[in-house]
Amino acid sequence: MAWSWRYEGVDGQPVDGPAESFSSQADAESWIGQAWRDLGAGGVAQVTLVEDDRVDYTMSLLPTE
């Protein structure tokens, strides 16, 4: 099983991001915990964690007020 992130802009459309693949959910979540600021600065508004073809969850990178 491979875990990866999909990246979306504020309009919900896919945007480019690092093509990382992880062997576990914990590894993927640890990586996003370190990379989210850079991704947000690069135009990524939300990320979706995917295991193979199954969507696990979507998370916003936008700051909350």
BAMAR-603784 format. One record per residue (C-alpha): residue in three letters; chain; x, z, y. Coordinates in steps of 0.05 Angstrom, whole numbers. Example, Ala and Ser with C-alpha at 12.3 -4.5 7.8 and 13.67 -1.06 7.14 Angstrom:
<residuo: ALA cadena: A X: 246 Z: 156 Y: -90>;
<residuo: SER cadena: A X: 273 Z: 143 Y: -21>;
# end
This chain:
<residuo: MET cadena: A X: 0 Z: 0 Y: 0>;
<residuo: ALA cadena: A X: 26 Z: -19 Y: 68>;
<residuo: TRP cadena: A X: 5 Z: 12 Y: 134>;
<residuo: SER cadena: A X: 10 Z: -24 Y: 201>;
<residuo: TRP cadena: A X: -18 Z: -23 Y: 271>;
<residuo: ARG cadena: A X: -61 Z: -77 Y: 306>;
<residuo: TYR cadena: A X: -56 Z: -79 Y: 381>;
<residuo: GLU cadena: A X: -111 Z: -95 Y: 432>;
<residuo: GLY cadena: A X: -115 Z: -103 Y: 507>;
<residuo: VAL cadena: A X: -167 Z: -72 Y: 554>;
<residuo: ASP cadena: A X: -213 Z: -131 Y: 539>;
<residuo: GLY cadena: A X: -210 Z: -116 Y: 464>;
<residuo: GLN cadena: A X: -172 Z: -180 Y: 449>;
<residuo: PRO cadena: A X: -110 Z: -178 Y: 405>;
<residuo: VAL cadena: A X: -43 Z: -172 Y: 441>;
<residuo: ASP cadena: A X: 27 Z: -178 Y: 415>;
<residuo: GLY cadena: A X: 63 Z: -116 Y: 391>;
<residuo: PRO cadena: A X: 118 Z: -96 Y: 343>;
<residuo: ALA cadena: A X: 107 Z: -121 Y: 272>;
<residuo: GLU cadena: A X: 123 Z: -55 Y: 239>;
<residuo: SER cadena: A X: 102 Z: -37 Y: 168>;
<residuo: PHE cadena: A X: 102 Z: 33 Y: 139>;
<residuo: SER cadena: A X: 99 Z: 61 Y: 69>;
<residuo: SER cadena: A X: 53 Z: 118 Y: 88>;
<residuo: GLN cadena: A X: 0 Z: 137 Y: 139>;
<residuo: ALA cadena: A X: 44 Z: 195 Y: 162>;
<residuo: ASP cadena: A X: 102 Z: 148 Y: 177>;
<residuo: ALA cadena: A X: 56 Z: 101 Y: 216>;
<residuo: GLU cadena: A X: 27 Z: 159 Y: 256>;
<residuo: SER cadena: A X: 96 Z: 188 Y: 270>;
<residuo: TRP cadena: A X: 120 Z: 121 Y: 296>;
<residuo: ILE cadena: A X: 59 Z: 111 Y: 342>;
<residuo: GLY cadena: A X: 70 Z: 181 Y: 368>;
<residuo: GLN cadena: A X: 138 Z: 158 Y: 393>;
<residuo: ALA cadena: A X: 119 Z: 87 Y: 415>;
<residuo: TRP cadena: A X: 51 Z: 95 Y: 449>;
<residuo: ARG cadena: A X: 78 Z: 101 Y: 520>;
<residuo: ASP cadena: A X: 120 Z: 37 Y: 514>;
<residuo: LEU cadena: A X: 62 Z: 1 Y: 482>;
<residuo: GLY cadena: A X: 15 Z: 22 Y: 538>;
<residuo: ALA cadena: A X: 65 Z: 0 Y: 590>;
<residuo: GLY cadena: A X: 67 Z: -67 Y: 555>;
<residuo: GLY cadena: A X: -8 Z: -78 Y: 561>;
<residuo: VAL cadena: A X: -34 Z: -47 Y: 496>;
<residuo: ALA cadena: A X: -98 Z: -9 Y: 510>;
<residuo: GLN cadena: A X: -115 Z: 12 Y: 439>;
<residuo: VAL cadena: A X: -87 Z: 9 Y: 369>;
<residuo: THR cadena: A X: -120 Z: 5 Y: 301>;
<residuo: LEU cadena: A X: -87 Z: 34 Y: 239>;
<residuo: VAL cadena: A X: -95 Z: -13 Y: 180>;
<residuo: GLU cadena: A X: -79 Z: -1 Y: 106>;
<residuo: ASP cadena: A X: -70 Z: -69 Y: 75>;
<residuo: ASP cadena: A X: -137 Z: -100 Y: 98>;
<residuo: ARG cadena: A X: -176 Z: -35 Y: 108>;
<residuo: VAL cadena: A X: -185 Z: -7 Y: 178>;
<residuo: ASP cadena: A X: -172 Z: 68 Y: 178>;
<residuo: TYR cadena: A X: -185 Z: 84 Y: 252>;
<residuo: THR cadena: A X: -177 Z: 59 Y: 323>;
<residuo: MET cadena: A X: -145 Z: 100 Y: 379>;
<residuo: SER cadena: A X: -143 Z: 89 Y: 454>;
<residuo: LEU cadena: A X: -77 Z: 91 Y: 490>;
<residuo: LEU cadena: A X: -109 Z: 94 Y: 559>;
<residuo: PRO cadena: A X: -102 Z: 159 Y: 597>;
<residuo: THR cadena: A X: -164 Z: 202 Y: 601>;
<residuo: GLU cadena: A X: -186 Z: 230 Y: 668>;
# end
